[in-house]
Amino acid sequence: MWQSWVPRDMGDVPAPYEGVVIEAVSGDTIVVEPDKEGGVERRISFSNVRAPRIGNPRRGDEPAPWAHEAKEHIRKLLIGKRVRVISEYSRKAAEGMEHLPPRVYGAVLLLPPAHARGRKPVNVGVSVVTNGLAEVVRPYKDELPGDFFDDLMEAEENSKRNKKGKHGKRTAGVHRVTDVSGNAQRAREFYPFLQRGSGKHSAQVSFVMSGSRVKLFIPSENCSVVFIVSGVRVPFAGSAPGRGPSGPSNTSTAETAIGNEAKHFLRRSLLQRDVSIEIETMDQKGSLVGTLFADIEGKKTNVAVALLERGFGKVFEFSADRSPYRNALMSAGEA
C-alpha cells in the first residue's frame, strides 16, 4: 500500500545552526540570531507544536486563553540563551499572504551554560507542551513527523495526566494592557501615577524602536509606553539614509549605519528583558524620558553609558546636565 506514497516536499530549510534567542514571538515561535550570519535573524517555529494564538489587541484581535502564559514561559526560558536549531520542514504562507516568506519549523534545543557542559540540552517544544501551554499537532497526511514527535506525544500525555496548564482546573488569567504609546493625551493622564515612588519602576522591553528609544511594559501600572534614553543622542536607524522616524533628516549614510548598529545592540541586549527605569520627564509626544538600567554582559548597566562607550552616540548635553548620572555620561562620552 506504500509503494505509490510520495512524501510532501518539505521545502528549503537551513542546515542546523546555533545562536542566541533574541525574541519570543509566541509560545511556539522564536527569533534566533545565528552565530555565523553577521546579525541576520531567523524565525523558527517548533515542529508539531501549536500554542494559543497571541492575537493583536491593537487591531481588536484578543489573545487566546493561555497565550500570554505560553509566551512568558518561552521568554523566561530562552531570551538571551544559546540554542541549537534543527530545521525540519517549511510551509508556504497562506493564501493572500504570499508576500511573506515560508514558515520554517524545527526542533529547538536549549544548550546548557558553559559551566554545565555535561548537562543535556532541553527540547523547548517538549518543555512548553509538558507545562500544558501548547498542544501537539499531528503531521499532515503527506508529511513525516519531526524527529522528536514521540517525545512530544509523551509530554502531552504527562501534562494531561498531571493537569498542567490548560489541562488543569485553573482558568487562564486575563492579560489586558493599557497601551498609551503614540497617544500623548492618554500618556499624560498616566504620568502622575508613573511619577510615584520617585519615578522608579521595574519594566520589560517589548520593542526596540531605535538606538535610544524603546517601548516598555510597566507591570506596576499595567501600561505600555515609549521610553527615550536620556543623556545620549544616537543617529536614526533605517534602511535608507536621510530618513528619520518622523520624515527627512540630515543623517548621513555612515550615521545611518551607526544607528542600525545601535538598534541591533539594544535589540540583542534589551528586547524582552527585565529592566529598571528612572523617569525624569515626559516630552510633548507623551514619551517618557529618563535613565534605563539593564543587565548587559552580566552587569547592571546604565544603557546611555553603554551606548556612549561603544561609540554609538554622543552626549546630549541638554538632558545630560539634568541627569543625576551626568558625570558618568560625560566620562563615557570622552572615552
C-alpha positions as CSV (number, residue, x, y, z in Angstrom):
1,M,0.0,0.0,0.0
2,W,3.0,2.3,0.5
3,Q,4.5,1.8,-3.0
4,S,2.8,4.9,-4.5
5,W,3.3,7.1,-1.5
6,V,5.4,10.2,-2.0
7,P,6.3,12.4,0.9
8,R,5.4,16.1,0.6
9,D,8.1,18.5,-0.5
10,M,9.4,19.9,2.8
11,G,10.8,23.0,1.2
12,D,14.2,24.6,1.6
13,V,15.4,24.7,5.1
14,P,18.7,25.9,6.6
15,A,21.3,23.5,7.9
16,P,21.4,23.0,11.7
17,Y,22.9,26.1,13.4
18,E,23.5,27.6,16.9
19,G,22.7,31.1,18.0
20,V,21.2,33.4,20.6
21,V,17.5,33.8,21.1
22,I,16.5,37.4,20.5
23,E,12.7,37.3,20.7
24,A,9.8,35.1,21.9
25,V,7.1,35.8,19.2
26,S,4.6,33.4,20.8
27,G,4.5,30.2,22.7
28,D,5.7,28.2,19.7
29,T,7.8,30.7,17.6
30,I,11.1,32.5,18.4
31,V,13.7,34.6,16.6
32,V,17.3,33.5,16.7
33,E,20.5,35.3,15.7
34,P,22.8,32.6,14.4
35,D,26.5,32.8,15.3
36,K,27.9,32.9,11.8
37,E,25.5,35.1,9.8
38,G,26.5,38.6,10.7
39,G,23.5,39.7,12.7
40,V,20.9,38.2,10.3
41,E,17.9,36.9,12.4
42,R,16.0,33.7,11.7
43,R,12.4,33.0,12.8
44,I,11.7,29.4,13.7
45,S,8.5,27.6,14.9
46,F,8.6,24.4,16.9
47,S,7.8,21.3,14.8
48,N,4.4,19.7,15.6
49,V,3.6,22.2,18.3
50,R,0.8,24.7,18.4
51,A,0.5,27.3,21.2
52,P,-2.6,29.5,21.7
53,R,-2.7,32.5,19.3
54,I,-1.2,35.6,20.7
55,G,-3.5,37.9,18.7
56,N,-3.1,41.6,18.2
57,P,-5.1,43.6,20.7
58,R,-4.4,46.9,18.9
59,R,-6.4,45.5,16.0
60,G,-9.1,44.1,18.2
61,D,-7.7,40.6,18.0
62,E,-7.6,39.5,21.6
63,P,-5.1,36.8,22.6
64,A,-6.5,33.3,23.2
65,P,-6.6,31.8,26.7
66,W,-3.1,30.7,27.9
67,A,-1.4,32.6,25.0
68,H,0.3,35.0,27.4
69,E,1.4,32.3,29.7
70,A,2.9,30.3,26.9
71,K,4.8,33.2,25.5
72,E,6.0,34.1,29.0
73,H,7.2,30.6,29.5
74,I,9.3,30.8,26.3
75,R,10.6,34.3,27.2
76,K,11.8,33.4,30.6
77,L,13.3,30.1,29.4
78,L,15.1,31.4,26.3
79,I,15.7,35.1,26.0
80,G,19.4,35.7,25.7
81,K,20.2,32.0,25.9
82,R,22.1,29.9,23.4
83,V,20.1,27.3,21.4
84,R,20.7,24.7,18.6
85,V,18.1,24.8,15.8
86,I,17.5,21.7,13.7
87,S,15.2,22.9,10.9
88,E,12.9,20.1,9.6
89,Y,10.4,21.5,7.1
90,S,8.8,24.7,5.8
91,R,5.3,25.7,4.7
92,K,4.4,28.4,2.3
93,A,2.3,31.3,3.6
94,A,-1.5,31.0,3.5
95,E,-3.5,32.3,0.5
96,G,-3.5,36.1,0.4
97,M,-0.2,36.2,2.3
98,E,2.1,35.0,-0.5
99,H,4.4,38.1,0.1
100,L,5.6,36.5,3.3
101,P,8.5,34.0,3.4
102,P,7.8,30.4,4.0
103,R,7.4,29.5,7.7
104,V,10.3,27.2,8.9
105,Y,9.6,24.6,11.5
106,G,12.2,22.6,13.5
107,A,13.4,21.4,16.9
108,V,15.0,24.0,19.2
109,L,17.3,22.7,21.9
110,L,18.3,24.9,24.8
111,L,22.1,24.4,25.3
112,P,23.5,24.2,28.8
113,P,25.7,27.0,30.0
114,A,29.4,26.8,29.7
115,H,29.9,25.8,33.3
116,A,27.5,22.8,32.9
117,R,28.5,21.2,29.7
118,G,27.7,17.7,31.0
119,R,24.0,18.7,31.2
120,K,21.7,17.6,28.4
121,P,20.1,20.1,26.1
122,V,16.4,20.9,26.8
123,N,13.9,20.4,23.9
124,V,11.9,23.6,24.1
125,G,8.9,22.3,22.3
126,V,8.7,19.4,24.7
127,S,9.0,21.9,27.6
128,V,6.1,24.1,26.6
129,V,3.9,21.0,25.9
130,T,4.9,19.4,29.3
131,N,3.7,22.6,31.1
132,G,0.3,22.3,29.4
133,L,0.8,25.5,27.4
134,A,0.6,24.1,23.9
135,E,-0.7,21.1,22.1
136,V,0.9,18.6,19.8
137,V,-0.1,18.8,16.1
138,R,-0.3,15.6,14.1
139,P,1.6,15.8,10.8
140,Y,-0.3,16.3,7.5
141,K,-1.2,13.1,5.7
142,D,1.6,13.7,3.2
143,E,4.4,14.6,5.6
144,L,6.6,12.9,8.1
145,P,6.6,14.0,11.8
146,G,9.5,15.8,13.3
147,D,12.4,13.8,14.9
148,F,11.0,14.4,18.4
149,F,7.4,13.7,17.7
150,D,7.3,10.7,20.1
151,D,8.7,12.9,22.9
152,L,6.1,15.5,22.2
153,M,3.3,12.9,22.4
154,E,4.6,11.6,25.7
155,A,4.9,15.1,27.1
156,E,1.3,15.9,26.1
157,E,0.1,12.7,27.9
158,N,2.0,13.6,31.0
159,S,0.7,17.2,31.0
160,K,-2.9,15.9,30.8
161,R,-2.3,13.3,33.5
162,N,-0.7,15.9,35.8
163,K,-3.4,18.5,34.9
164,K,-0.8,21.1,33.9
165,G,-1.7,24.5,32.4
166,K,-4.8,24.4,30.3
167,H,-5.4,20.7,31.2
168,G,-6.0,21.7,34.9
169,K,-8.9,23.3,36.7
170,R,-7.4,26.8,36.8
171,T,-8.5,29.2,34.2
172,A,-6.1,31.3,32.2
173,G,-5.6,34.8,33.6
174,V,-6.9,37.9,31.6
175,H,-3.9,39.9,30.4
176,R,-5.1,43.3,29.2
177,V,-2.6,46.1,28.9
178,T,-3.3,49.8,28.5
179,D,-1.2,50.9,25.6
180,V,-0.6,54.7,25.8
181,S,2.3,54.7,23.3
182,G,1.5,57.1,20.4
183,N,-1.3,58.7,22.4
184,A,0.1,61.9,24.1
185,Q,-3.2,62.7,25.9
186,R,-3.5,59.2,27.4
187,A,0.2,59.2,28.3
188,R,-0.2,62.5,30.1
189,E,-3.1,61.1,32.1
190,F,-0.9,58.2,33.3
191,Y,2.1,60.4,34.0
192,P,1.2,61.4,37.6
193,F,0.9,57.7,38.5
194,L,4.2,56.9,36.8
195,Q,6.0,59.6,38.8
196,R,5.1,57.9,42.1
197,G,8.0,56.4,44.0
198,S,10.5,59.0,42.6
199,G,9.6,57.7,39.1
200,K,11.4,54.4,39.6
201,H,9.9,51.3,38.1
202,S,10.6,47.8,37.0
203,A,9.7,47.2,33.3
204,Q,10.1,44.9,30.4
205,V,11.3,46.0,26.9
206,S,8.6,44.9,24.5
207,F,10.0,46.6,21.3
208,V,13.2,48.4,20.2
209,M,12.3,51.4,18.1
210,S,15.8,52.8,17.6
211,G,19.2,53.0,19.2
212,S,17.8,55.2,22.1
213,R,14.1,54.6,22.0
214,V,12.2,51.6,23.2
215,K,8.6,50.5,24.1
216,L,8.2,49.4,27.7
217,F,5.6,47.4,29.6
218,I,5.4,48.7,33.2
219,P,3.7,46.0,35.3
220,S,3.0,48.2,38.3
221,E,0.7,50.4,36.2
222,N,-0.2,47.7,33.7
223,C,0.6,50.1,30.8
224,S,2.9,50.3,27.7
225,V,4.8,53.5,27.0
226,V,7.5,54.8,24.8
227,F,10.7,55.5,26.7
228,I,13.6,57.6,25.5
229,V,17.1,57.1,27.0
230,S,18.3,60.5,28.2
231,G,21.8,61.9,28.0
232,V,22.7,60.5,24.6
233,R,21.9,61.3,21.0
234,V,22.1,58.3,18.7
235,P,21.7,58.6,14.9
236,F,18.4,57.3,13.4
237,A,18.3,53.7,12.2
238,G,16.9,52.9,8.9
239,S,17.3,51.2,5.5
240,A,17.8,54.5,3.7
241,P,19.9,57.4,4.7
242,G,18.3,60.7,5.3
243,R,15.1,59.2,6.8
244,G,14.1,59.5,10.4
245,P,11.1,58.3,12.3
246,S,9.2,61.5,11.5
247,G,10.4,62.0,8.0
248,P,13.5,63.5,6.4
249,S,16.6,64.0,8.5
250,N,20.2,65.1,8.0
251,T,21.5,61.7,8.8
252,S,24.4,60.5,6.5
253,T,24.9,57.0,5.2
254,A,27.7,56.5,7.9
255,E,25.4,57.8,10.6
256,T,22.6,55.5,9.5
257,A,24.9,52.6,9.7
258,I,25.8,53.6,13.3
259,G,22.1,54.0,14.1
260,N,21.4,50.5,12.8
261,E,24.3,49.0,14.9
262,A,23.0,50.8,18.0
263,K,19.5,49.5,17.4
264,H,20.9,46.0,16.9
265,F,22.8,46.3,20.1
266,L,19.7,47.2,22.1
267,R,17.6,44.6,20.4
268,R,20.2,41.9,21.3
269,S,20.8,43.3,24.8
270,L,17.4,44.5,25.9
271,L,14.5,43.1,23.9
272,Q,12.0,41.3,26.2
273,R,14.5,41.6,29.1
274,D,13.5,42.8,32.6
275,V,14.9,46.3,33.2
276,S,14.6,49.2,35.6
277,I,13.9,52.9,34.8
278,E,14.1,56.3,36.5
279,I,11.7,58.7,34.9
280,E,12.9,62.3,34.5
281,T,10.2,63.9,32.4
282,M,7.7,63.4,29.6
283,D,8.1,65.0,26.1
284,Q,5.3,66.7,24.1
285,K,4.5,63.4,22.3
286,G,3.9,61.5,25.5
287,S,7.2,59.6,25.6
288,L,8.9,59.1,28.9
289,V,12.5,60.4,29.2
290,G,14.9,59.1,31.7
291,T,17.6,56.6,32.7
292,L,17.3,52.9,31.7
293,F,19.2,50.2,33.6
294,A,19.7,46.7,32.2
295,D,21.8,43.6,32.8
296,I,24.4,43.8,30.0
297,E,27.2,41.2,29.9
298,G,26.3,40.1,33.5
299,K,26.4,43.6,35.0
300,K,23.8,46.2,35.8
301,T,24.5,48.9,33.3
302,N,23.2,52.4,32.5
303,V,22.2,51.9,28.9
304,A,23.1,55.5,27.9
305,V,26.6,54.9,29.2
306,A,26.8,51.6,27.3
307,L,25.9,53.3,24.1
308,L,28.5,56.1,24.6
309,E,31.2,53.6,25.5
310,R,30.6,51.7,22.3
311,G,30.7,54.8,20.1
312,F,27.0,54.6,19.1
313,G,26.2,58.2,20.1
314,K,27.3,61.5,21.5
315,V,26.4,63.1,24.9
316,F,23.2,65.1,24.6
317,E,24.2,67.9,27.0
318,F,20.8,69.4,27.3
319,S,19.4,66.3,29.1
320,A,22.8,65.1,30.5
321,D,23.0,68.3,32.5
322,R,19.7,67.5,34.2
323,S,20.6,63.9,34.8
324,P,21.8,62.6,38.2
325,Y,24.3,60.5,36.2
326,R,25.9,63.4,34.4
327,N,29.4,62.6,35.4
328,A,29.2,59.0,34.2
329,L,27.7,60.2,30.9
330,M,30.4,62.8,30.3
331,S,33.2,60.3,31.2
332,A,31.7,57.7,28.8
333,G,31.4,60.4,26.0
334,E,35.0,61.2,26.3
335,A,36.2,57.6,26.2
